[in-house]
Structure formats: structure tokens, C-alpha cells
């Protein structure tokens, strides 16, 4: 006699739990983290360790206060992933207290204050990033040039010493470390482009600077490529679907192309926007957060496309050079509305036109 296996609906056979999904995302970040470390130094690893430790301690303490199971929450790796996303988004040699404050805010305020995983309205890492950027703009914009272009080479010990004290063991400050071998203080490609254009120069004139190699900021293109590989891994493993990354990148490329066609001397090319900054990591690792993103396929397309649009708009006219965090948070607020208008019709039910009650005059 054949035995029938009886299971309750919806008969979903995916065996991955939350922890397994989060671990796959962490694995996918490893190539990008390795390349980012090779390009910008050991500070990337130190910030990661500080962020992960702070996230775990904060999660345990808050859950103990809430009388919830800390062990189960830690095993889902959501706090670790949020900490890692924040750590790779800040300057590698930012003071230690920056990443500690940011990670605490992401876990305790943005995540746990809303009820924990599954209840937070905003992406914890991006909400923390915006808080840090607004509160500590000097520390959050002190990006180093690639280590092979710096006048002062720093090793692991100097990186740790600088993050803790603000100076290397030889007494060099962050501003001195930002000086390249050409004697020029470095900035990120997006920040340099925005500043140069505001001074009346053209895009082509800005790209003549030594930090660029055919529109690509030295080192930044390699980092974007590594995270792109991690994103393809997530797609192959079906951890994420293509809707948000595709629509976000396509929208950003479309908007930047229109601007570029309108006036190439004022607006950077779509290729420049793609490879410089955090568009790639934002598309595959940040905007695809299953809790704070849209839940329907049509909604995800709208969600991603709107983020891509706002990224280019904010990069072009906003007060900050990169715009991933601001664009993601703006659309996080719109998710309930997007889901409401894109939710699929229940099978077997026709679309009903709601009756509009008419107002009758008393006779």
C-alpha cells in the first residue's frame, strides 16, 4: 500500500530557515570584503569585528531585557548581517566609537524597538548609516585613497591604532593619511565629482584627475565587481530574486543616461554611476532585505526602480555624494502603499468595484 504524505498548506518545500538564508548572504559578501580590504586596508576587517561584537552583545542584552530567547535570535544571523553591511559602508579608519554607536542604533533602536526581526519598517544598516552621516559628517566622509596610492603606508597595527586613537603609531592623523603620493588630499570618486562640478568644471575635466582610470575610480571598480559576483551567487542560490536588483540598476542607468544625453559636460555617464560608489552592493545586498522591501514581484519592480531613480537624483542635486541609504529609507516608507496596490487577486475571486455611497438629502 502506498503511503501518502499529508502536509498543511501552502506546501512550501524550501528547507532553508532564516539563519541559513542569512549565512548565504554573508558568504556572498566575502569576495567583496576581501577585495575591499586589499584596496583600502585592514581597517575594513577591524570595523567588521567591532560591528559584529557590538551587534551580538546588543542583541543579547536587549532580548534579555525583553525576556525573549536570545539564543534563537543570535542563530538567525540577522544582527551579524546588519552589522557587516554597516561596517563595509563606513570609512575603514573611522573612530571605533562611530561603528559602535551605529551598530547599537541599528540593532537596539531600528530592529528591536520595532519588535525584532520581521517587524522593523526600515533597513537597520541604512537607518544607522544615515544617523551617523548626519550626526558625524566629518568622520563619515574621511575615506582613504587606495592603499597603493597613499603617501604613508599603514599596516594592521597602525590601522588598529588609528581607529582607537585617531593617529598612527608614528603620529600621522587621518587627514595626513588621506594625502596621496602626488601630495593631494584624496576624496571618493562621487564626492570629488560633485565638488569639482560645483566649482564650474566639466565632467571630462574632473575625470582627468589621477584617481580615475577611464571613468572608474581606482580600486572602486574592483570592489563593485566583487560584490556583483556575490550578488550573482545569491541569484543562483535563489536567496533573492532578480526583480529588485534588475529594476534598481536599470532605473539608475536609464535616468543617468537621460541626464548624460541632455548635457554630458554637467552630468556623469551611467557607467560612472554604476562602478563608483555603492550602487552594486545596494542593489544586491541592501535593497533586497526581505523585511523592509516590497513583497510582491510587481511591487519589487516598482520598489527597485524608485530607489534607482532617487539615487541619481540625490547624487546629482542632493547634499551628499552617495545616496543609497537615503533612497532605500525613502522607499521603505512607501512599502505599505506599494504592497497594497500590487497585491495579487485571490484565486477564484473576481475584481470587485467598491460601491461609492451617495449622500442623500433629507426631505
LUMTI-612979 format. One record per residue (C-alpha): x, y, z; residue number from 1; chain. Coordinates in nm, 4 decimals, padded with zeros to 6 digits, m for minus. Last residue first. Layout:
% residues N
@east X, north Y, up Z, num NUM, cadena A
...
//
This chain:
% residues 363
@east m03.6593, north 06.5839, up 00.2584, num 363, cadena A
@east m03.3149, north 06.4911, up 00.3818, num 362, cadena A
@east m03.0593, north 06.4964, up 00.1067, num 361, cadena A
@east m02.8992, north 06.1705, up 00.0177, num 360, cadena A
@east m02.5232, north 06.1280, up 00.0020, num 359, cadena A
@east m02.4208, north 05.8515, up m00.2303, num 358, cadena A
@east m02.2186, north 05.5556, up m00.1114, num 357, cadena A
@east m01.9445, north 05.4533, up m00.3521, num 356, cadena A
@east m01.9755, north 05.0863, up m00.4118, num 355, cadena A
@east m01.6446, north 04.9139, up m00.4397, num 354, cadena A
@east m01.5743, north 04.7558, up m00.7731, num 353, cadena A
@east m01.4926, north 04.3936, up m00.7203, num 352, cadena A
@east m01.2206, north 04.2066, up m00.9012, num 351, cadena A
@east m01.3286, north 03.8484, up m00.9318, num 350, cadena A
@east m01.2335, north 03.5898, up m00.6755, num 349, cadena A
@east m01.1216, north 03.2393, up m00.7699, num 348, cadena A
@east m00.7597, north 03.2935, up m00.6739, num 347, cadena A
@east m00.7151, north 03.5990, up m00.4509, num 346, cadena A
@east m00.6035, north 03.8983, up m00.6540, num 345, cadena A
@east m00.2339, north 03.9751, up m00.6260, num 344, cadena A
@east m00.1029, north 04.2532, up m00.4012, num 343, cadena A
@east 00.0324, north 04.5415, up m00.6078, num 342, cadena A
@east m00.1699, north 04.8353, up m00.4726, num 341, cadena A
@east m00.1371, north 04.7477, up m00.1043, num 340, cadena A
@east 00.2217, north 04.6295, up m00.1370, num 339, cadena A
@east 00.3307, north 04.9626, up m00.2833, num 338, cadena A
@east 00.1477, north 05.1593, up m00.0117, num 337, cadena A
@east 00.2965, north 04.9501, up 00.2683, num 336, cadena A
@east 00.6430, north 04.9758, up 00.1032, num 335, cadena A
@east 00.6461, north 05.3578, up 00.0747, num 334, cadena A
@east 00.8345, north 05.4198, up 00.3991, num 333, cadena A
@east 01.0993, north 05.1685, up 00.2967, num 332, cadena A
@east 01.1171, north 05.3637, up m00.0299, num 331, cadena A
@east 01.2529, north 05.6732, up 00.1406, num 330, cadena A
@east 01.4857, north 05.4597, up 00.3532, num 329, cadena A
@east 01.6350, north 05.2946, up 00.0446, num 328, cadena A
@east 01.6891, north 05.6274, up m00.1330, num 327, cadena A
@east 01.8593, north 05.7843, up 00.1687, num 326, cadena A
@east 02.0880, north 05.4847, up 00.2221, num 325, cadena A
@east 02.1883, north 05.4537, up m00.1428, num 324, cadena A
@east 02.2526, north 05.8242, up m00.1938, num 323, cadena A
@east 02.6216, north 05.8877, up m00.2425, num 322, cadena A
@east 02.7642, north 06.2382, up m00.2835, num 321, cadena A
@east 02.5577, north 06.4060, up m00.0105, num 320, cadena A
@east 02.3846, north 06.7442, up m00.0365, num 319, cadena A
@east 02.1469, north 06.6375, up m00.3079, num 318, cadena A
@east 02.1333, north 06.7590, up m00.6673, num 317, cadena A
@east 02.3064, north 06.4931, up m00.8766, num 316, cadena A
@east 02.3632, north 06.2145, up m00.6253, num 315, cadena A
@east 02.0135, north 06.2725, up m00.4865, num 314, cadena A
@east 01.8514, north 06.2475, up m00.8301, num 313, cadena A
@east 02.0647, north 05.9502, up m00.9338, num 312, cadena A
@east 01.9838, north 05.7524, up m00.6200, num 311, cadena A
@east 01.6205, north 05.8620, up m00.6297, num 310, cadena A
@east 01.5611, north 05.6952, up m00.9657, num 309, cadena A
@east 01.7358, north 05.3733, up m00.8658, num 308, cadena A
@east 01.5285, north 05.3536, up m00.5475, num 307, cadena A
@east 01.2079, north 05.4070, up m00.7470, num 306, cadena A
@east 01.3027, north 05.1287, up m00.9884, num 305, cadena A
@east 01.3755, north 04.8877, up m00.7048, num 304, cadena A
@east 01.0423, north 04.9440, up m00.5294, num 303, cadena A
@east 00.8421, north 04.9390, up m00.8528, num 302, cadena A
@east 00.9985, north 04.6096, up m00.9580, num 301, cadena A
@east 00.9594, north 04.4747, up m00.6053, num 300, cadena A
@east 00.5916, north 04.5699, up m00.6056, num 299, cadena A
@east 00.5312, north 04.3741, up m00.9229, num 298, cadena A
@east 00.7014, north 04.0738, up m00.7659, num 297, cadena A
@east 00.5118, north 04.1139, up m00.4387, num 296, cadena A
@east 00.6808, north 04.1630, up m00.1006, num 295, cadena A
@east 00.8223, north 04.5156, up m00.1093, num 294, cadena A
@east 01.1394, north 04.5659, up 00.0952, num 293, cadena A
@east 01.1827, north 04.6199, up 00.4724, num 292, cadena A
@east 01.1724, north 04.2579, up 00.5876, num 291, cadena A
@east 01.3154, north 04.0755, up 00.2857, num 290, cadena A
@east 01.6262, north 04.2987, up 00.2634, num 289, cadena A
@east 01.6751, north 04.3145, up m00.1151, num 288, cadena A
@east 01.7598, north 04.6875, up m00.1074, num 287, cadena A
@east 02.0781, north 04.6187, up 00.0873, num 286, cadena A
@east 02.2618, north 04.3177, up m00.0568, num 285, cadena A
@east 02.2033, north 04.3000, up m00.4328, num 284, cadena A
@east 02.1107, north 04.6544, up m00.5379, num 283, cadena A
@east 02.2966, north 04.8369, up m00.2615, num 282, cadena A
@east 02.6124, north 04.6364, up m00.3168, num 281, cadena A
@east 02.6026, north 04.7333, up m00.6822, num 280, cadena A
@east 02.5093, north 05.1002, up m00.6307, num 279, cadena A
@east 02.7716, north 05.1525, up m00.3607, num 278, cadena A
@east 03.0024, north 05.4133, up m00.5063, num 277, cadena A
@east 03.1731, north 05.4215, up m00.8425, num 276, cadena A
@east 03.1035, north 05.1376, up m01.0886, num 275, cadena A
@east 02.7422, north 05.2071, up m01.1845, num 274, cadena A
@east 02.7359, north 05.5867, up m01.1571, num 273, cadena A
@east 03.0390, north 05.6237, up m01.3845, num 272, cadena A
@east 02.8913, north 05.3784, up m01.6366, num 271, cadena A
@east 02.5720, north 05.5846, up m01.6445, num 270, cadena A
@east 02.7793, north 05.8857, up m01.7557, num 269, cadena A
@east 02.8271, north 06.1927, up m01.5379, num 268, cadena A
@east 02.6076, north 06.5005, up m01.5791, num 267, cadena A
@east 02.7457, north 06.8500, up m01.6396, num 266, cadena A
@east 02.9539, north 06.8209, up m01.9563, num 265, cadena A
@east 02.7452, north 06.5335, up m02.0891, num 264, cadena A
@east 02.4377, north 06.7563, up m02.1154, num 263, cadena A
@east 02.0991, north 06.6086, up m02.2152, num 262, cadena A
@east 02.2428, north 06.2722, up m02.3169, num 261, cadena A
@east 02.4067, north 06.2389, up m01.9736, num 260, cadena A
@east 02.0811, north 06.3256, up m01.7962, num 259, cadena A
@east 01.8921, north 06.0667, up m01.9986, num 258, cadena A
@east 02.1665, north 05.8106, up m01.9391, num 257, cadena A
@east 02.1626, north 05.8810, up m01.5636, num 256, cadena A
@east 01.7882, north 05.8132, up m01.5534, num 255, cadena A
@east 01.8167, north 05.4913, up m01.7529, num 254, cadena A
@east 02.1196, north 05.3587, up m01.5656, num 253, cadena A
@east 01.9578, north 05.4219, up m01.2271, num 252, cadena A
@east 01.6338, north 05.2601, up m01.3457, num 251, cadena A
@east 01.8135, north 04.9556, up m01.4855, num 250, cadena A
@east 02.0188, north 04.9125, up m01.1676, num 249, cadena A
@east 01.7140, north 04.9295, up m00.9412, num 248, cadena A
@east 01.4895, north 04.7255, up m01.1717, num 247, cadena A
@east 01.7424, north 04.4439, up m01.2049, num 246, cadena A
@east 01.8448, north 04.4347, up m00.8380, num 245, cadena A
@east 01.4817, north 04.4471, up m00.7146, num 244, cadena A
@east 01.3251, north 04.1957, up m00.9544, num 243, cadena A
@east 01.6050, north 03.9403, up m00.9862, num 242, cadena A
@east 01.5089, north 03.7148, up m00.6979, num 241, cadena A
@east 01.6995, north 03.6735, up m00.3740, num 240, cadena A
@east 01.8242, north 03.3612, up m00.1967, num 239, cadena A
@east 01.7650, north 03.1728, up m00.5190, num 238, cadena A
@east 02.1107, north 03.0112, up m00.4962, num 237, cadena A
@east 02.1936, north 03.1425, up m00.8433, num 236, cadena A
@east 02.0588, north 03.4859, up m00.7532, num 235, cadena A
@east 02.2649, north 03.4963, up m00.4344, num 234, cadena A
@east 02.5767, north 03.3903, up m00.6264, num 233, cadena A
@east 02.5079, north 03.6622, up m00.8841, num 232, cadena A
@east 02.5082, north 03.9133, up m00.5983, num 231, cadena A
@east 02.8422, north 03.7863, up m00.4742, num 230, cadena A
@east 02.9886, north 03.8372, up m00.8200, num 229, cadena A
@east 02.8487, north 04.1903, up m00.8216, num 228, cadena A
@east 03.0128, north 04.2457, up m00.4836, num 227, cadena A
@east 03.3498, north 04.1612, up m00.6377, num 226, cadena A
@east 03.2874, north 04.3844, up m00.9413, num 225, cadena A
@east 03.1935, north 04.6794, up m00.7211, num 224, cadena A
@east 03.5150, north 04.6392, up m00.5209, num 223, cadena A
@east 03.7227, north 04.6164, up m00.8379, num 222, cadena A
@east 03.5615, north 04.9316, up m00.9767, num 221, cadena A
@east 03.6310, north 05.1211, up m00.6565, num 220, cadena A
@east 04.0031, north 05.0468, up m00.6620, num 219, cadena A
@east 04.0942, north 05.3377, up m00.8857, num 218, cadena A
@east 03.7793, north 05.5363, up m00.9542, num 217, cadena A
@east 03.6448, north 05.4289, up m01.2902, num 216, cadena A
@east 03.5784, north 05.6915, up m01.5561, num 215, cadena A
@east 03.8674, north 05.5649, up m01.7751, num 214, cadena A
@east 04.1087, north 05.5274, up m01.4824, num 213, cadena A
@east 04.0267, north 05.7874, up m01.2231, num 212, cadena A
@east 04.2150, north 05.8927, up m00.9085, num 211, cadena A
@east 04.4727, north 06.0728, up m01.1235, num 210, cadena A
@east 04.2326, north 06.3515, up m01.2125, num 209, cadena A
@east 04.1395, north 06.3782, up m01.5787, num 208, cadena A
@east 03.7865, north 06.2655, up m01.4922, num 207, cadena A
@east 03.7101, north 06.6070, up m01.3440, num 206, cadena A
@east 03.7897, north 06.7804, up m01.6730, num 205, cadena A
@east 03.5602, north 06.5431, up m01.8618, num 204, cadena A
@east 03.2805, north 06.6090, up m01.6142, num 203, cadena A
@east 03.3114, north 06.9838, up m01.6549, num 202, cadena A
@east 03.4498, north 07.2370, up m01.4080, num 201, cadena A
@east 03.2407, north 07.5123, up m01.2502, num 200, cadena A
@east 03.3330, north 07.4684, up m00.8835, num 199, cadena A
@east 03.0147, north 07.2708, up m00.8146, num 198, cadena A
@east 03.1251, north 07.0240, up m01.0828, num 197, cadena A
@east 03.4520, north 06.9617, up m00.8998, num 196, cadena A
@east 03.2797, north 06.9064, up m00.5649, num 195, cadena A
@east 03.0276, north 06.6583, up m00.7062, num 194, cadena A
@east 03.2948, north 06.4677, up m00.8975, num 193, cadena A
@east 03.5281, north 06.4533, up m00.5974, num 192, cadena A
@east 03.2494, north 06.3270, up m00.3716, num 191, cadena A
@east 03.1492, north 06.0572, up m00.6198, num 190, cadena A
@east 03.5088, north 05.9468, up m00.6788, num 189, cadena A
@east 03.5857, north 05.9384, up m00.3040, num 188, cadena A
@east 03.8266, north 06.2032, up m00.1806, num 187, cadena A
@east 04.2055, north 06.2291, up m00.1685, num 186, cadena A
@east 04.4259, north 06.5071, up m00.0362, num 185, cadena A
@east 04.6941, north 06.5738, up m00.2976, num 184, cadena A
@east 05.0672, north 06.5235, up m00.2424, num 183, cadena A
@east 05.1092, north 06.3061, up m00.5507, num 182, cadena A
@east 05.1723, north 06.0009, up m00.3306, num 181, cadena A
@east 04.8238, north 06.0569, up m00.1908, num 180, cadena A
@east 04.7280, north 06.2553, up 00.1185, num 179, cadena A
@east 04.4433, north 06.0905, up 00.3093, num 178, cadena A
@east 04.6890, north 05.9695, up 00.5748, num 177, cadena A
@east 04.7613, north 06.3299, up 00.6708, num 176, cadena A
@east 04.3933, north 06.3990, up 00.7208, num 175, cadena A
@east 04.3551, north 06.0839, up 00.9310, num 174, cadena A
@east 04.6386, north 06.1961, up 01.1576, num 173, cadena A
@east 05.0008, north 06.0770, up 01.1474, num 172, cadena A
@east 05.1675, north 06.0286, up 01.4877, num 171, cadena A
@east 05.4081, north 05.7444, up 01.4077, num 170, cadena A
@east 05.1854, north 05.4919, up 01.5901, num 169, cadena A
@east 04.9053, north 05.6131, up 01.3658, num 168, cadena A
@east 04.6581, north 05.8714, up 01.4900, num 167, cadena A
@east 04.2858, north 05.8822, up 01.5703, num 166, cadena A
@east 04.3350, north 05.6880, up 01.8930, num 165, cadena A
@east 04.1344, north 05.3648, up 01.8528, num 164, cadena A
@east 04.0853, north 05.3555, up 01.4743, num 163, cadena A
@east 04.4397, north 05.4850, up 01.4205, num 162, cadena A
@east 04.5986, north 05.2230, up 01.6460, num 161, cadena A
@east 04.4038, north 04.9434, up 01.4747, num 160, cadena A
@east 04.5123, north 05.0613, up 01.1307, num 159, cadena A
@east 04.8685, north 05.1160, up 01.2513, num 158, cadena A
@east 04.8814, north 04.7590, up 01.3821, num 157, cadena A
@east 04.7416, north 04.6140, up 01.0601, num 156, cadena A
@east 04.9861, north 04.8054, up 00.8396, num 155, cadena A
@east 04.9921, north 05.1661, up 00.7269, num 154, cadena A
@east 05.1638, north 05.3116, up 00.4190, num 153, cadena A
@east 05.2012, north 05.6899, up 00.4203, num 152, cadena A
@east 05.1907, north 05.8617, up 00.0801, num 151, cadena A
@east 04.8792, north 05.6731, up m00.0164, num 150, cadena A
@east 04.8181, north 05.5438, up m00.3686, num 149, cadena A
@east 04.8740, north 05.1712, up m00.3088, num 148, cadena A
@east 04.6471, north 05.1910, up m00.0050, num 147, cadena A
@east 04.3513, north 05.3069, up m00.2141, num 146, cadena A
@east 04.2520, north 05.6579, up m00.1025, num 145, cadena A
@east 04.1084, north 05.6877, up 00.2490, num 144, cadena A
@east 03.7513, north 05.7898, up 00.3186, num 143, cadena A
@east 03.7008, north 06.0565, up 00.5848, num 142, cadena A
@east 03.3348, north 06.1243, up 00.4982, num 141, cadena A
@east 03.1787, north 05.9530, up 00.7995, num 140, cadena A
@east 03.4222, north 06.1089, up 01.0493, num 139, cadena A
@east 03.3484, north 06.4627, up 00.9325, num 138, cadena A
@east 02.9732, north 06.4077, up 00.8933, num 137, cadena A
@east 02.9189, north 06.2786, up 01.2498, num 136, cadena A
@east 02.5492, north 06.3243, up 01.3328, num 135, cadena A
@east 02.4044, north 06.3357, up 00.9812, num 134, cadena A
@east 02.6260, north 06.0595, up 00.8466, num 133, cadena A
@east 02.5874, north 05.8513, up 01.1610, num 132, cadena A
@east 02.2077, north 05.8647, up 01.1558, num 131, cadena A
@east 02.2076, north 05.7950, up 00.7809, num 130, cadena A
@east 02.4276, north 05.4877, up 00.8318, num 129, cadena A
@east 02.2121, north 05.3636, up 01.1203, num 128, cadena A
@east 01.8993, north 05.3806, up 00.9049, num 127, cadena A
@east 02.0903, north 05.2062, up 00.6282, num 126, cadena A
@east 02.2044, north 04.9190, up 00.8485, num 125, cadena A
@east 01.8637, north 04.8717, up 01.0123, num 124, cadena A
@east 01.6584, north 04.8697, up 00.6875, num 123, cadena A
@east 01.3400, north 05.0415, up 00.7970, num 122, cadena A
@east 00.9974, north 04.9120, up 00.8992, num 121, cadena A
@east 01.1256, north 04.6648, up 01.1557, num 120, cadena A
@east 00.8743, north 04.3919, up 01.2368, num 119, cadena A
@east 01.0239, north 04.0811, up 01.0775, num 118, cadena A
@east 01.3254, north 04.0644, up 01.3052, num 117, cadena A
@east 01.2643, north 04.2422, up 01.6334, num 116, cadena A
@east 00.9674, north 04.4296, up 01.7764, num 115, cadena A
@east 01.0081, north 04.7845, up 01.6460, num 114, cadena A
@east 01.2441, north 04.8720, up 01.9314, num 113, cadena A
@east 01.4421, north 04.5593, up 01.8439, num 112, cadena A
@east 01.5347, north 04.6499, up 01.4854, num 111, cadena A
@east 01.5772, north 05.0261, up 01.4409, num 110, cadena A
@east 01.6543, north 05.1089, up 01.8031, num 109, cadena A
@east 01.8564, north 04.8266, up 01.9600, num 108, cadena A
@east 02.0066, north 04.6685, up 01.6484, num 107, cadena A
@east 02.0763, north 04.9604, up 01.4143, num 106, cadena A
@east 02.1427, north 05.2102, up 01.6947, num 105, cadena A
@east 02.3912, north 04.9775, up 01.8628, num 104, cadena A
@east 02.5618, north 04.9228, up 01.5273, num 103, cadena A
@east 02.5918, north 05.2956, up 01.4657, num 102, cadena A
@east 02.7219, north 05.3764, up 01.8134, num 101, cadena A
@east 02.9839, north 05.1004, up 01.7938, num 100, cadena A
@east 03.0781, north 05.1866, up 01.4330, num 99, cadena A
@east 03.1403, north 05.5509, up 01.5244, num 98, cadena A
@east 03.3024, north 05.4703, up 01.8604, num 97, cadena A
@east 03.5926, north 05.2966, up 01.6905, num 96, cadena A
@east 03.6991, north 05.6086, up 01.5014, num 95, cadena A
@east 03.6672, north 05.5838, up 01.1200, num 94, cadena A
@east 03.9697, north 05.4195, up 00.9591, num 93, cadena A
@east 03.7815, north 05.1966, up 00.7153, num 92, cadena A
@east 03.5349, north 05.4706, up 00.6129, num 91, cadena A
@east 03.1756, north 05.3491, up 00.6570, num 90, cadena A
@east 02.9700, north 05.1239, up 00.4299, num 89, cadena A
@east 03.1598, north 04.7991, up 00.4896, num 88, cadena A
@east 03.0779, north 04.8181, up 00.8614, num 87, cadena A
@east 02.7082, north 04.8947, up 00.8081, num 86, cadena A
@east 02.6555, north 04.5899, up 00.5888, num 85, cadena A
@east 02.8517, north 04.3750, up 00.8340, num 84, cadena A
@east 02.6457, north 04.4898, up 01.1322, num 83, cadena A
@east 02.3184, north 04.4181, up 00.9511, num 82, cadena A
@east 02.4485, north 04.0708, up 00.8627, num 81, cadena A
@east 02.5503, north 03.9963, up 01.2219, num 80, cadena A
@east 02.2125, north 04.1117, up 01.3535, num 79, cadena A
@east 02.0295, north 03.8877, up 01.1055, num 78, cadena A
@east 02.2448, north 03.5862, up 01.1943, num 77, cadena A
@east 01.9345, north 03.3706, up 01.2729, num 76, cadena A
@east 02.1331, north 03.1948, up 01.5467, num 75, cadena A
@east 02.1545, north 03.5116, up 01.7558, num 74, cadena A
@east 01.7759, north 03.5419, up 01.7698, num 73, cadena A
@east 01.7278, north 03.1812, up 01.8806, num 72, cadena A
@east 01.9862, north 03.2123, up 02.1570, num 71, cadena A
@east 01.8486, north 03.5421, up 02.2863, num 70, cadena A
@east 01.5073, north 03.3987, up 02.3666, num 69, cadena A
@east 01.2912, north 03.6884, up 02.4817, num 68, cadena A
@east 01.2573, north 03.8456, up 02.8272, num 67, cadena A
@east 01.2543, north 04.1969, up 02.6759, num 66, cadena A
@east 01.5553, north 04.2873, up 02.8920, num 65, cadena A
@east 01.7216, north 03.9619, up 02.7915, num 64, cadena A
@east 01.6427, north 04.0413, up 02.4293, num 63, cadena A
@east 01.8050, north 04.3842, up 02.4613, num 62, cadena A
@east 02.1190, north 04.2404, up 02.6224, num 61, cadena A
@east 02.1587, north 03.9587, up 02.3693, num 60, cadena A
@east 02.1032, north 04.1802, up 02.0634, num 59, cadena A
@east 02.3399, north 04.4484, up 02.1927, num 58, cadena A
@east 02.6170, north 04.1968, up 02.2640, num 57, cadena A
@east 02.5759, north 04.0344, up 01.9211, num 56, cadena A
@east 02.5658, north 04.3651, up 01.7333, num 55, cadena A
@east 02.8616, north 04.5151, up 01.9207, num 54, cadena A
@east 03.0779, north 04.2089, up 01.8507, num 53, cadena A
@east 02.9773, north 04.2106, up 01.4828, num 52, cadena A
@east 03.0440, north 04.5835, up 01.4421, num 51, cadena A
@east 03.3840, north 04.5777, up 01.6106, num 50, cadena A
@east 03.4908, north 04.2784, up 01.4018, num 49, cadena A
@east 03.3732, north 04.4386, up 01.0777, num 48, cadena A
@east 03.5429, north 04.7691, up 01.1596, num 47, cadena A
@east 03.8700, north 04.5826, up 01.2182, num 46, cadena A
@east 03.8337, north 04.3945, up 00.8893, num 45, cadena A
@east 03.7790, north 04.7143, up 00.6872, num 44, cadena A
@east 04.0630, north 04.8904, up 00.8700, num 43, cadena A
@east 04.2983, north 04.6311, up 00.7266, num 42, cadena A
@east 04.3487, north 04.8273, up 00.4069, num 41, cadena A
@east 04.1521, north 05.0131, up 00.1417, num 40, cadena A
@east 04.2118, north 04.8115, up m00.1767, num 39, cadena A
@east 04.3044, north 04.4696, up m00.0364, num 38, cadena A
@east 04.0398, north 04.5047, up 00.2341, num 37, cadena A
@east 03.7720, north 04.5989, up m00.0201, num 36, cadena A
@east 03.8775, north 04.2991, up m00.2305, num 35, cadena A
@east 03.8340, north 04.0640, up 00.0661, num 34, cadena A
@east 03.5063, north 04.2253, up 00.1722, num 33, cadena A
@east 03.3664, north 04.1950, up m00.1795, num 32, cadena A
@east 03.4621, north 03.8285, up m00.2031, num 31, cadena A
@east 03.3128, north 03.7610, up 00.1454, num 30, cadena A
@east 02.9750, north 03.9252, up 00.0851, num 29, cadena A
@east 02.8239, north 03.6143, up m00.0752, num 28, cadena A
@east 02.9117, north 03.4118, up 00.2353, num 27, cadena A
@east 02.7207, north 03.6624, up 00.4495, num 26, cadena A
@east 02.4192, north 03.6358, up 00.2186, num 25, cadena A
@east 02.4366, north 03.2568, up 00.2438, num 24, cadena A
@east 02.4537, north 03.2827, up 00.6224, num 23, cadena A
@east 02.1423, north 03.4998, up 00.6290, num 22, cadena A
@east 01.9473, north 03.2420, up 00.4280, num 21, cadena A
@east 02.0570, north 02.9551, up 00.6524, num 20, cadena A
@east 01.9694, north 03.1509, up 00.9667, num 19, cadena A
@east 01.6223, north 03.2348, up 00.8386, num 18, cadena A
@east 01.5405, north 02.8702, up 00.7692, num 17, cadena A
@east 01.6119, north 02.6940, up 00.4451, num 16, cadena A
@east 01.4135, north 02.3745, up 00.3780, num 15, cadena A
@east 01.2146, north 02.5164, up 00.0863, num 14, cadena A
@east 00.9263, north 02.2720, up 00.0380, num 13, cadena A
@east 00.6292, north 02.5083, up 00.0706, num 12, cadena A
@east 00.3087, north 02.3086, up 00.0805, num 11, cadena A
@east 00.0959, north 02.6197, up 00.1481, num 10, cadena A
@east m00.0742, north 02.4400, up 00.3098, num 9, cadena A
@east m00.0615, north 02.1605, up 00.5636, num 8, cadena A
@east 00.1138, north 01.8359, up 00.4887, num 7, cadena A
@east m00.0010, north 01.4788, up 00.4338, num 6, cadena A
@east 00.2431, north 01.2268, up 00.2934, num 5, cadena A
@east 00.0581, north 00.9415, up 00.1335, num 4, cadena A
@east 00.1666, north 00.5831, up 00.1915, num 3, cadena A
@east 00.1304, north 00.3427, up m00.0962, num 2, cadena A
@east 00.0000, north 00.0000, up 00.0000, num 1, cadena A
//
